Structure formats: structure tokens, C-alpha cells
Amino acid sequence: MSDMEILQQLPFPMRSDTILAEPCPLSVRIVRWVKPARAKEFLMKVSSALPRMLWQFPLLFLLWAHAGGQAIQPLESIKSQAELDKTGAALDAALFDSFNHCDLEKFGTFLTENVEFYDDRDGLSVGRQRQVEDLKNYICGKVTREIVPGTLQVYRLEGYGAMEVGAHRFHHPGHDDTEPVGEGKFIHLWQYKDGAWKITRIISYDHHAVAK
């Protein structure tokens, strides 16, 4: 079976033109292109197709290792700053993957029911449903977010969770030439409770346009 035929059978759409151009085994190339936040979903879909995709056992192993390497650890199992940094980065990536893709249901799972959002422009807004509605009404299809490289910092809050601090930018897809790229700083208080990480407080401040 050719590489192109293999790609056509995958349960996820892949950029075949780019993947086929890379000079390494196909399974490795596919792993590189699966977003960490979706690696486990990809693994489940591939597993369901195993009867007709037995060739993928090496790929399944690589994907399992890839997903595990991006795993979000329980608070009690985090024993070092490196593990805390990795978990914080994975939480941030998962949260804003749902934000950027307008996955309202998934986005809501990262917030406590009474989450408090403090914004230097709009003041205080309270509640998970309010944040989900704001995402739907003001963000979806209009704005995407990216972390400013090198700004993410994570601090352990013993017996509670972690505090995530950083800076991020907001783009207007298709309109960056006419709409300014916005930048701001943020603080997220993550609580680890009942086996899940959720945000209890968000502080968003120092908003400004990025100079072109």
C-alpha cells in the first residue's frame, strides 16, 4: 500500500502534500502533524478502524507515547517545576484550542460554574455560561488567540492547583491588515478538584494594540 493510499484511509484529514514531502517514516510524519490537544481523539478514531488498518500498530504506539508526553498530570503527581510547567502549558493549549475552534462544550469544561472573569476594560463577569455565551457571540469566527512565546509561567498553589501567568495576542483572521493585533496579559487560577483542572479566576489586563 502506498503512502498516499494510507493517508486516504486515515480517520483524520491530513495535509498530504506536506506530509509526503518529509524525509522520514510516514508514521512519524503523521504524529508530527497531529495536534497534542487532539492526539488522544485521533488515537481513538484510529483504534476503531483497526480491522482495516493493521499496518498502523507502529503508528498507534507512537501516538500513545505522543499523547502521554502531553498528558495533563493530577496535582498530587506533579513532583517538579518541569512537570508543573508541562502541565500548565498543556492546559493552556487545550483551553485555547477549544477557544480558537469555537468548541463551546469543550471550552465550558475548563471553567468552574461560578468562574470570575476580571477584565481591565469590561470589569467583572461571573459564571461559566456567561463566558461560553461571550465566546459564541464575540469570538467565534472573529478572533483567534496565541500565546506570546516565552511568557508563560506556572506557579504551584499547594493544596489548590496552580497559577498561570503570561501574555497573549489576539488576531482577526483575514483582517489582520485592517484590524490591529491585540495583546494583553493574563492570570489564570487553576483548581485541581475531583480529578479535573478547572479555572476559578481569570484576570485579563494591560490590553493594547501591537505596533506594526
C-alpha positions in Angstrom: 0.0 0.0 0.0 1.4 3.4 -1.0 1.8 6.3 1.4 -1.0 8.2 -0.4 -3.4 5.3 0.0 -2.6 5.1 3.7 -3.3 8.8 4.2 -6.6 8.4 2.4 -7.7 5.8 4.9 -6.9 7.9 8.0 -9.9 8.9 10.1 -8.5 12.5 10.3 -7.9 14.8 7.3 -4.2 15.3 6.8 -2.2 17.7 4.6 -0.9 15.0 2.3 1.2 17.4 0.2 3.2 18.5 3.2 3.4 15.1 5.0 4.5 13.2 1.9 7.3 15.7 1.4 9.0 15.0 4.7 12.0 12.6 4.5 11.1 10.3 7.4 8.8 7.3 8.0 5.2 8.0 7.4 4.1 7.1 10.9 6.5 9.7 12.4 5.3 12.3 9.9 1.7 11.8 10.8 2.5 12.0 14.6 4.1 15.4 14.0 1.0 16.8 12.3 -1.5 15.6 15.0 -2.1 18.5 17.4 -1.3 17.4 21.0 -4.7 18.5 22.2 -6.3 16.1 19.7 -3.8 13.2 19.9 -6.0 11.1 22.1 -9.1 11.7 19.9 -7.0 10.7 16.9 -5.9 7.6 18.7 -9.4 6.5 19.5 -10.5 7.0 15.9 -7.6 5.1 14.5 -8.2 2.3 17.0 -11.9 2.0 15.9 -10.6 1.5 12.3 -8.0 -1.2 13.2 -9.7 -4.1 11.4 -8.9 -2.4 8.1 -5.7 -0.7 9.2 -3.5 -3.3 10.8 -0.4 -1.6 9.4 -0.8 1.1 11.9 0.3 -0.7 15.0 3.7 1.1 15.0 1.8 4.4 14.5 -0.5 3.6 17.4 2.5 3.1 19.7 4.0 6.4 18.6 0.7 8.2 19.0 0.2 6.8 22.5 3.7 8.0 23.5 3.0 11.4 21.9 -0.3 11.8 23.7 1.2 10.6 27.0 4.0 13.0 26.7 1.4 15.8 26.6 -0.7 14.4 29.4 -2.1 16.8 32.0 -1.0 15.4 35.3 -3.0 15.4 38.6 -1.7 17.9 41.1 -0.6 15.3 43.6 1.6 13.6 41.0 3.5 16.7 40.0 6.9 16.5 41.7 9.0 19.1 39.9 8.8 22.5 38.3 9.4 20.9 34.9 6.3 18.8 35.3 4.3 21.7 36.6 5.4 23.8 33.6 4.4 21.0 31.2 1.0 20.6 32.8 0.4 24.3 32.7 1.4 24.5 29.0 -0.8 21.6 28.2 -3.8 23.1 30.0 -3.3 26.4 28.2 -3.0 24.7 24.8 -6.2 22.6 25.4 -8.2 25.6 26.7 -7.3 27.8 23.8 -7.7 25.1 21.2 -11.3 25.0 22.2 -11.4 28.8 22.2 -9.9 29.1 18.7 -12.1 26.3 17.2 -15.3 27.6 18.9 -15.8 24.3 20.7 -18.3 25.7 23.2 -18.9 22.5 25.1 -15.2 21.7 25.5 -14.4 25.3 26.5 -17.0 25.1 29.2 -15.4 22.1 30.8 -12.3 24.1 31.7 -14.3 26.6 33.8 -16.0 26.2 37.2 -19.7 27.0 37.4 -19.0 30.3 39.2 -15.8 31.3 37.5 -15.0 35.0 37.9 -13.5 37.0 35.0 -11.9 40.3 35.7 -11.1 42.5 32.7 -9.5 45.9 32.8 -11.9 47.1 30.0 -15.2 45.5 30.9 -14.9 44.8 34.7 -16.2 41.7 36.3 -18.3 39.0 34.7 -19.3 35.8 36.6 -20.3 32.3 35.6 -19.4 29.6 33.1 -22.5 30.2 31.0 -21.6 33.9 30.6 -18.1 33.1 29.4 -19.4 30.5 26.9 -22.0 32.9 25.6 -19.4 35.6 25.2 -17.2 33.2 23.3 -20.0 32.4 21.0 -21.2 36.0 20.4 -17.9 37.9 20.3 -15.1 35.5 19.5 -16.2 32.6 17.2 -15.2 33.3 13.6 -13.8 36.7 14.5 -10.8 36.3 16.8 -8.1 33.7 17.5 -5.6 33.7 20.3 -1.9 32.7 20.6 0.4 32.7 23.5 3.4 35.1 23.2 6.4 32.7 23.2 8.5 32.7 26.3 5.9 34.5 28.5 4.1 31.5 30.1 4.9 31.0 33.8 3.3 28.5 36.1 3.3 28.6 39.9 2.1 25.8 42.2 -0.6 26.6 44.7 -0.2 23.9 47.3 -3.4 22.0 48.1 -5.3 24.0 45.5 -3.8 23.9 42.0 -1.7 26.4 40.0 -1.5 30.0 38.9 -0.7 30.5 35.2 0.7 33.9 34.1 1.6 35.1 30.6 0.9 37.3 27.7 -1.2 36.6 24.6 -2.1 38.1 21.3 -5.5 38.2 19.5 -5.7 38.1 15.7 -8.6 38.8 13.4 -8.4 36.0 10.7 -8.5 37.5 7.3 -8.5 41.1 8.6 -5.1 41.5 10.3 -4.2 44.1 7.6 -7.1 46.3 8.7 -7.7 45.2 12.3 -4.9 45.7 14.9 -3.5 42.7 16.6 -4.3 43.0 20.3 -2.0 42.0 23.1 -2.7 41.6 26.8 -1.5 39.9 30.0 -3.4 37.3 31.9 -3.6 35.3 35.2 -5.5 32.1 35.4 -6.1 30.4 38.7 -6.5 26.6 38.0 -8.1 24.5 40.7 -7.5 20.7 40.8 -10.6 19.1 42.3 -12.4 15.8 41.8 -9.8 14.7 39.3 -10.1 17.7 37.0 -8.4 21.0 36.4 -10.8 24.0 36.1 -10.3 27.7 36.1 -11.8 29.6 39.1 -10.5 33.1 38.4 -9.4 34.9 35.2 -7.6 38.3 35.3 -7.1 39.9 31.9 -5.3 43.3 31.8 -2.8 45.6 30.1 -4.6 45.4 26.8 -3.1 47.3 23.9 -2.6 47.1 20.1 0.7 45.6 18.8 2.7 48.2 16.9 3.1 47.2 13.3 
